[in-house]
Amino acid sequence: MHSHGHDHGGHTGRAHPPMQPAVLAWAMAATLGLVIAEIFGGWLGHSVALLNDAAHNLSDVPALGISWLAMRWAQRPADSEKTYGYRRAGVLAAFTNAVLLVILALWLGWESIARLRAPVDVIESWMIWTSVAALAVNGGITLALVRGRNDLNLRSILVHNFGDALSNVAIIIGAIVIGMTGWRWLDPVLGLAIGLLVLWSSIGILRDSAHILLEGRPKEMGIEEVARAILKVEGVMEVHDVHVWSLGGGEIAMSCHARVPDMHLDKCESLLSGIKAMLAEEFSIGHVTVQLERAGLPAQSGYVMPEPAKR
């Protein structure tokens, strides 16, 4: 006997309504305007740092576009082909953006090392005022995206823009110090530090998104913990073939085989309802599939809970 349940009422921690794709559309338009401003500022101020930052911000545009498209897809309902819906579109976008971020961080690091070897003279005033405007844009985008920081897709964009904002601060500080001391090497050193920060953050997103795409269990719960909780439900004598995975967007799914004594169908339905209610309440698992089997049959699974719950 099988039971497949979809219960969305057991999820907690969603105090805010979901972010709308229009936020990303406005962020993309603002970033394009920022790129144009930094290109002119870098050209007029003879600042390679500003031109590099313009390239950095230009890389945000496809990242924002990918995430915007992913958010639109994630809102589509499940259909006969995508039976779980399109929630993982956001996870796939996060993975793609993280790969782009890693490549970008490595490229910026290489550019910083090259500038350490051959520093350039810059016009500090152009660096400062262009970076102040860029900081306002990147800071505004970052604040707009903070609400969605628990979503991997939006988290990748948040990290991207936070790195942009830090690079703007670094350019401002570097321009002031260079103007006071003549230390032209300070700008590439700050750029290298920012690149390392972006690289570290991107690897974390890459690891988390790959974990979901590979059907990994949610890190906040253990398989044995879930199985032993099911064993505490009255009537369940053994649990095996336990699988827990994330669907993306905070949705969690689980399937298992549970062995029970011979009982009437109405009691089976009551037992299944108890399992689903417990999983929704204790683990926020909303998609549950349970296959009931008669107790006493030989084990066929590679993972069997070793003992029934002690009554």
ZATIPA-876500 format. One record per residue (C-alpha): residue in one letter; y, z, x. Coordinates in nm, 4 decimals, always signed. Layout:
<recs>
REC   residuo         yy         zz         xx
REC         A          Y          Z          X
...
</recs>
This chain:
<recs>
REC   residuo         yy         zz         xx
REC         M    +0.0000    +0.0000    +0.0000
REC         H    +0.3429    -0.0932    +0.1342
REC         S    +0.6882    +0.0318    +0.0500
REC         H    +1.0070    -0.1286    +0.1692
REC         G    +1.3291    +0.0573    +0.1007
REC         H    +1.6961    -0.0224    +0.1502
REC         D    +1.9089    +0.2877    +0.1193
REC         H    +2.2686    +0.2675    +0.2323
REC         G    +2.3728    +0.6037    +0.1020
REC         G    +2.2396    +0.8067    +0.3904
REC         H    +2.4858    +0.6849    +0.6532
REC         T    +2.7576    +0.9140    +0.7624
REC         G    +3.0616    +0.9099    +0.9855
REC         R    +3.2450    +0.6169    +0.8267
REC         A    +3.5788    +0.7653    +0.7432
REC         H    +3.7664    +0.4366    +0.7686
REC         P    +3.7129    +0.1119    +0.5811
REC         P    +3.5752    -0.1696    +0.7962
REC         M    +3.8259    -0.3596    +1.0043
REC         Q    +3.9215    -0.6985    +0.8664
REC         P    +3.8884    -1.0196    +1.0714
REC         A    +4.2616    -1.0838    +1.0154
REC         V    +4.3374    -0.8136    +1.2747
REC         L    +4.1586    -1.0191    +1.5397
REC         A    +4.3327    -1.3380    +1.4228
REC         W    +4.6751    -1.1774    +1.4735
REC         A    +4.5604    -1.0378    +1.8106
REC         M    +4.4551    -1.3876    +1.9184
REC         A    +4.7962    -1.5342    +1.8250
REC         A    +4.9807    -1.2533    +2.0070
REC         T    +4.7645    -1.3006    +2.3178
REC         L    +4.8402    -1.6736    +2.3297
REC         G    +5.2135    -1.5988    +2.3161
REC         L    +5.1680    -1.3421    +2.5921
REC         V    +4.9861    -1.5928    +2.8150
REC         I    +5.2747    -1.8403    +2.7844
REC         A    +5.5287    -1.5675    +2.8688
REC         E    +5.3326    -1.4542    +3.1760
REC         I    +5.2934    -1.8095    +3.3064
REC         F    +5.6729    -1.8577    +3.2941
REC         G    +5.7319    -1.5103    +3.4385
REC         G    +5.4875    -1.5670    +3.7227
REC         W    +5.6327    -1.9084    +3.7996
REC         L    +5.9954    -1.7888    +3.7992
REC         G    +5.9135    -1.4666    +3.9840
REC         H    +5.6794    -1.6254    +4.2406
REC         S    +5.4206    -1.3648    +4.1413
REC         V    +5.0569    -1.4483    +4.1893
REC         A    +4.9768    -1.1159    +4.0200
REC         L    +5.1429    -1.2279    +3.6963
REC         L    +4.9731    -1.5675    +3.7092
REC         N    +4.6376    -1.3946    +3.7640
REC         D    +4.7141    -1.1621    +3.4747
REC         A    +4.7972    -1.4654    +3.2592
REC         A    +4.4534    -1.6047    +3.3429
REC         H    +4.3071    -1.2652    +3.2622
REC         N    +4.4771    -1.2600    +2.9233
REC         L    +4.3814    -1.6226    +2.8611
REC         S    +4.0171    -1.5160    +2.8899
REC         D    +4.0831    -1.2815    +2.5960
REC         V    +4.1418    -1.5762    +2.3629
REC         P    +3.7802    -1.7040    +2.3491
REC         A    +3.6595    -1.3430    +2.3453
REC         L    +3.8773    -1.2690    +2.0420
REC         G    +3.7673    -1.5956    +1.8807
REC         I    +3.3990    -1.5108    +1.9290
REC         S    +3.4495    -1.1630    +1.7842
REC         W    +3.6522    -1.2975    +1.4901
REC         L    +3.3739    -1.5432    +1.4091
REC         A    +3.1144    -1.2667    +1.4470
REC         M    +3.3024    -1.0417    +1.2025
REC         R    +3.3175    -1.3232    +0.9493
REC         W    +2.9442    -1.3854    +0.9873
REC         A    +2.8618    -1.0153    +0.9640
REC         Q    +3.0219    -1.0061    +0.6174
REC         R    +2.7847    -1.2699    +0.4856
REC         P    +2.5030    -1.1353    +0.2668
REC         A    +2.1348    -1.1658    +0.3550
REC         D    +1.9655    -1.4879    +0.2520
REC         S    +1.6199    -1.6440    +0.2555
REC         E    +1.6486    -1.7244    +0.6269
REC         K    +1.8464    -1.4270    +0.7617
REC         T    +1.6685    -1.1618    +0.5545
REC         Y    +1.8434    -0.8724    +0.7309
REC         G    +2.1824    -1.0390    +0.7072
REC         Y    +2.4145    -1.1282    +0.9947
REC         R    +2.4978    -0.7845    +1.1341
REC         R    +2.3704    -0.8717    +1.4799
REC         A    +2.6273    -1.1488    +1.5119
REC         G    +2.8644    -0.8770    +1.6321
REC         V    +2.6109    -0.7491    +1.8857
REC         L    +2.5559    -1.1017    +2.0153
REC         A    +2.9330    -1.1453    +2.0476
REC         A    +2.9559    -0.8163    +2.2402
REC         F    +2.6843    -0.9356    +2.4786
REC         T    +2.8638    -1.2681    +2.5331
REC         N    +3.2010    -1.1008    +2.5877
REC         A    +3.0470    -0.8515    +2.8321
REC         V    +2.9028    -1.1374    +3.0386
REC         L    +3.2478    -1.3001    +3.0455
REC         L    +3.4035    -0.9681    +3.1465
REC         V    +3.1611    -0.9217    +3.4364
REC         I    +3.2352    -1.2730    +3.5654
REC         L    +3.6095    -1.2156    +3.5235
REC         A    +3.5992    -0.8783    +3.7030
REC         L    +3.4161    -1.0331    +3.9977
REC         W    +3.6653    -1.3201    +4.0132
REC         L    +3.9672    -1.0831    +4.0031
REC         G    +3.8079    -0.8734    +4.2763
REC         W    +3.7687    -1.1838    +4.4933
REC         E    +4.1321    -1.2813    +4.4305
REC         S    +4.2487    -0.9300    +4.5198
REC         I    +4.0601    -0.9386    +4.8494
REC         A    +4.2116    -1.2801    +4.9258
REC         R    +4.5618    -1.1437    +4.8617
REC         L    +4.4937    -0.8464    +5.0873
REC         R    +4.4301    -1.0923    +5.3672
REC         A    +4.7417    -1.2976    +5.2891
REC         P    +5.0076    -1.0986    +5.0964
REC         V    +5.2870    -1.2890    +4.9219
REC         D    +5.6548    -1.2118    +4.8579
REC         V    +5.7418    -1.1570    +4.4938
REC         I    +6.0508    -1.1087    +4.2729
REC         E    +5.9976    -0.7560    +4.1447
REC         S    +6.2317    -0.7808    +3.8442
REC         W    +6.0319    -1.0667    +3.6893
REC         M    +5.7094    -0.8750    +3.7484
REC         I    +5.8457    -0.5608    +3.5833
REC         W    +6.0031    -0.7075    +3.2691
REC         T    +5.7242    -0.9556    +3.2017
REC         S    +5.4651    -0.6789    +3.2449
REC         V    +5.6602    -0.4460    +3.0122
REC         A    +5.6436    -0.7111    +2.7402
REC         A    +5.2748    -0.7712    +2.8139
REC         L    +5.2075    -0.3972    +2.8004
REC         A    +5.3663    -0.3779    +2.4551
REC         V    +5.1443    -0.6601    +2.3266
REC         N    +4.8229    -0.5347    +2.4880
REC         G    +4.8972    -0.1756    +2.3905
REC         G    +4.9547    -0.2784    +2.0297
REC         I    +4.6289    -0.4759    +2.0185
REC         T    +4.4399    -0.1841    +2.1754
REC         L    +4.5759    +0.0628    +1.9185
REC         A    +4.4887    -0.1767    +1.6364
REC         L    +4.1281    -0.1958    +1.7581
REC         V    +4.0708    +0.1753    +1.8303
REC         R    +3.9453    +0.2301    +1.4747
REC         G    +3.6518    -0.0014    +1.5402
REC         R    +3.5530    +0.1458    +1.8788
REC         N    +3.2034    +0.2433    +1.7540
REC         D    +3.1235    -0.1221    +1.6818
REC         L    +2.9888    -0.2929    +1.9959
REC         N    +3.1622    -0.6186    +1.9131
REC         L    +3.5058    -0.4553    +1.8746
REC         R    +3.4349    -0.2169    +2.1603
REC         S    +3.3999    -0.5109    +2.3998
REC         I    +3.7404    -0.6439    +2.2864
REC         L    +3.8901    -0.2927    +2.3081
REC         V    +3.7702    -0.2558    +2.6679
REC         H    +3.9053    -0.6019    +2.7472
REC         N    +4.2529    -0.5224    +2.6135
REC         F    +4.2573    -0.1723    +2.7599
REC         G    +4.1876    -0.3315    +3.0978
REC         D    +4.4746    -0.5732    +3.0340
REC         A    +4.7087    -0.2835    +2.9533
REC         L    +4.6047    -0.1026    +3.2726
REC         S    +4.6691    -0.4181    +3.4750
REC         N    +5.0201    -0.4360    +3.3239
REC         V    +5.0872    -0.0746    +3.4228
REC         A    +4.9537    -0.1440    +3.7713
REC         I    +5.1804    -0.4473    +3.8098
REC         I    +5.4846    -0.2462    +3.6970
REC         I    +5.4086    +0.0404    +3.9359
REC         G    +5.3232    -0.2003    +4.2140
REC         A    +5.6479    -0.3941    +4.1669
REC         I    +5.8564    -0.0739    +4.1797
REC         V    +5.6805    +0.0581    +4.4903
REC         I    +5.6900    -0.2823    +4.6626
REC         G    +6.0637    -0.3023    +4.5955
REC         M    +6.1174    +0.0439    +4.7449
REC         T    +5.8809    +0.0245    +5.0432
REC         G    +5.7942    -0.3391    +5.1052
REC         W    +5.4209    -0.2589    +5.0795
REC         R    +5.3006    -0.5982    +4.9646
REC         W    +4.9347    -0.4924    +5.0020
REC         L    +4.9680    -0.2418    +4.7146
REC         D    +4.9491    -0.5056    +4.4408
REC         P    +4.6052    -0.6460    +4.5388
REC         V    +4.4698    -0.2927    +4.5927
REC         L    +4.5658    -0.1965    +4.2365
REC         G    +4.4204    -0.5245    +4.1095
REC         L    +4.0914    -0.4520    +4.2849
REC         A    +4.0767    -0.1023    +4.1295
REC         I    +4.1360    -0.2467    +3.7813
REC         G    +3.8663    -0.5086    +3.8382
REC         L    +3.6160    -0.2364    +3.9301
REC         L    +3.7060    -0.0414    +3.6143
REC         V    +3.6594    -0.3474    +3.3944
REC         L    +3.3272    -0.4217    +3.5693
REC         W    +3.1994    -0.0671    +3.5107
REC         S    +3.2962    -0.0729    +3.1410
REC         S    +3.1502    -0.4198    +3.0890
REC         I    +2.8133    -0.3275    +3.2355
REC         G    +2.7896    -0.0422    +2.9828
REC         I    +2.8551    -0.2796    +2.6918
REC         L    +2.6108    -0.5328    +2.8369
REC         R    +2.3399    -0.2657    +2.8591
REC         D    +2.3970    -0.1335    +2.5067
REC         S    +2.4109    -0.4751    +2.3400
REC         A    +2.1017    -0.5980    +2.5267
REC         H    +1.9182    -0.2840    +2.4134
REC         I    +1.9859    -0.3691    +2.0477
REC         L    +1.9012    -0.7375    +2.0902
REC         L    +1.5671    -0.6371    +2.2467
REC         E    +1.4810    -0.4232    +1.9413
REC         G    +1.5307    -0.0989    +2.1332
REC         R    +1.5265    +0.2277    +1.9436
REC         P    +1.8607    +0.3963    +1.8726
REC         K    +1.9341    +0.6227    +2.1683
REC         E    +2.0258    +0.9175    +1.9476
REC         M    +1.6720    +0.9587    +1.8144
REC         G    +1.3184    +0.9682    +1.9547
REC         I    +1.0051    +0.8041    +1.8139
REC         E    +0.8047    +1.1251    +1.8245
REC         E    +1.0895    +1.3164    +1.6598
REC         V    +1.0893    +1.0721    +1.3676
REC         A    +0.7088    +1.0715    +1.3419
REC         R    +0.6823    +1.4508    +1.3339
REC         A    +0.9507    +1.4663    +1.0661
REC         I    +0.7419    +1.2287    +0.8518
REC         L    +0.4367    +1.4508    +0.9079
REC         K    +0.6236    +1.7386    +0.7437
REC         V    +0.6383    +1.5479    +0.4135
REC         E    +0.3768    +1.6901    +0.1746
REC         G    +0.0677    +1.4684    +0.1664
REC         V    +0.1137    +1.2886    +0.5005
REC         M    -0.1765    +1.3647    +0.7352
REC         E    -0.1174    +1.1179    +1.0175
REC         V    +0.1477    +0.8694    +1.1328
REC         H    +0.1072    +0.5740    +1.3700
REC         D    +0.2609    +0.2367    +1.4565
REC         V    +0.6080    +0.3907    +1.4380
REC         H    +0.8901    +0.1480    +1.5133
REC         V    +1.2628    +0.2255    +1.4938
REC         W    +1.5335    -0.0287    +1.5748
REC         S    +1.8978    -0.1057    +1.5089
REC         L    +2.0078    -0.3946    +1.2882
REC         G    +2.3644    -0.3771    +1.4205
REC         G    +2.6747    -0.2487    +1.2479
REC         G    +2.5321    +0.1047    +1.2291
REC         E    +2.2291    +0.0044    +1.0200
REC         I    +1.8894    +0.1380    +1.1345
REC         A    +1.5447    +0.0193    +1.0283
REC         M    +1.2025    +0.1803    +1.0639
REC         S    +0.8412    +0.0887    +0.9887
REC         C    +0.5240    +0.2937    +1.0220
REC         H    +0.1696    +0.3493    +0.8949
REC         A    +0.1015    +0.6806    +0.7219
REC         R    -0.2466    +0.8119    +0.6349
REC         V    -0.2806    +1.0135    +0.3175
REC         P    -0.5654    +1.1540    +0.1047
REC         D    -0.6919    +0.9638    -0.1981
REC         M    -0.4319    +1.0006    -0.4735
REC         H    -0.3029    +0.8271    -0.7840
REC         L    -0.0418    +0.5532    -0.7545
REC         D    +0.2307    +0.7647    -0.9110
REC         K    +0.1777    +1.0317    -0.6437
REC         C    +0.1943    +0.7634    -0.3758
REC         E    +0.5299    +0.6502    -0.5113
REC         S    +0.6563    +1.0079    -0.5094
REC         L    +0.5384    +1.0548    -0.1507
REC         L    +0.7089    +0.7327    -0.0400
REC         S    +1.0313    +0.8366    -0.2088
REC         G    +1.0147    +1.1685    -0.0241
REC         I    +0.9692    +0.9929    +0.3114
REC         K    +1.2621    +0.7569    +0.2502
REC         A    +1.4904    +1.0360    +0.1302
REC         M    +1.4075    +1.2504    +0.4329
REC         L    +1.4664    +0.9647    +0.6790
REC         A    +1.7998    +0.8770    +0.5171
REC         E    +1.9183    +1.2390    +0.5214
REC         E    +1.7997    +1.3462    +0.8671
REC         F    +1.8250    +1.0212    +1.0646
REC         S    +2.0513    +0.7908    +0.8570
REC         I    +1.7733    +0.5304    +0.8443
REC         G    +1.8467    +0.2988    +0.5520
REC         H    +1.5725    +0.0329    +0.5851
REC         V    +1.2267    +0.1883    +0.5627
REC         T    +0.8862    +0.0191    +0.5441
REC         V    +0.5782    +0.2431    +0.5110
REC         Q    +0.2188    +0.1244    +0.4898
REC         L    -0.0084    +0.3871    +0.3333
REC         E    -0.3693    +0.4128    +0.4491
REC         R    -0.6584    +0.6348    +0.3462
REC         A    -0.7053    +0.9283    +0.5818
REC         G    -1.0283    +0.9533    +0.7815
REC         L    -1.0497    +0.5903    +0.8950
REC         P    -1.0908    +0.5260    +1.2717
REC         A    -0.7690    +0.4815    +1.4683
REC         Q    -0.6701    +0.1186    +1.5270
REC         S    -0.3297    +0.1758    +1.6818
REC         G    -0.2214    +0.2245    +2.0369
REC         Y    +0.0192    +0.4981    +1.9260
REC         V    -0.1194    +0.7680    +1.6968
REC         M    +0.0340    +1.1080    +1.6454
REC         P    -0.2268    +1.3404    +1.7993
REC         E    -0.2426    +1.5990    +1.5271
REC         P    -0.1417    +1.6436    +1.1645
REC         A    +0.1373    +1.8757    +1.0700
REC         K    +0.0288    +2.2383    +1.0504
REC         R    +0.0674    +2.3658    +0.6977
</recs>
